């Protein structure tokens, strides 16, 4: 299953990433540049801007579950 956490650098997104990581569940992160989270070095990262549809396509194509 291909999971992507949208807003991974925010408060709730960080908690979700920590939970997935603790459970050993692989996931990618989607965050706005500039990247400000430690998960950037550890995960596949999608640079997205929800106001720019062209940045969402690659993320959605690679994602089965969006959190």
C-alpha positions in Angstrom: 0.0 0.0 0.0 1.4 3.4 -1.0 0.6 5.9 1.8 1.3 9.6 1.6 0.9 12.0 4.5 -0.2 15.4 3.3 0.9 18.2 5.6 3.7 16.1 7.2 5.5 19.2 8.6 2.4 20.3 10.6 1.5 19.3 14.1 -1.0 16.6 13.2 1.1 15.4 10.2 4.2 14.9 12.4 2.1 12.8 14.8 0.8 10.7 12.0 4.3 10.2 10.6 5.7 9.2 14.0 2.9 6.6 14.4 3.5 5.1 11.0 7.2 5.1 11.6 6.8 3.4 15.0 4.6 0.7 13.4 7.1 0.2 10.6 4.6 1.2 7.9 6.3 2.7 4.8 5.0 6.1 3.7 5.9 9.2 1.7 5.3 12.8 2.8 3.8 15.7 1.0 4.9 19.2 2.2 5.2 22.7 1.0 8.7 23.9 0.3 10.8 24.9 2.1 11.0 21.5 3.7 11.1 21.8 7.5 10.8 18.3 8.8 13.3 15.6 9.7 11.2 13.1 7.6 12.5 14.8 4.4 15.8 13.0 4.8 14.1 9.6 5.5 11.2 9.5 3.0 10.1 10.1 -0.5 9.0 13.7 -0.6 6.5 15.3 -2.8 6.7 19.1 -2.9 3.1 20.2 -3.3 1.1 23.4 -3.3 -2.6 22.6 -3.0 -3.4 25.9 -4.8 -1.3 24.6 -7.8 -2.9 21.5 -9.4 0.2 20.7 -11.4 2.1 19.8 -8.2 -0.7 17.4 -7.1 -0.7 15.0 -10.1 2.6 13.2 -9.4 1.8 12.8 -5.8 -1.7 11.4 -6.5 -0.4 9.1 -9.2 2.0 7.5 -6.7 -0.5 7.3 -3.8 -3.1 4.7 -2.9 -3.9 6.2 0.6 -3.8 9.9 1.3 -3.8 11.0 4.9 
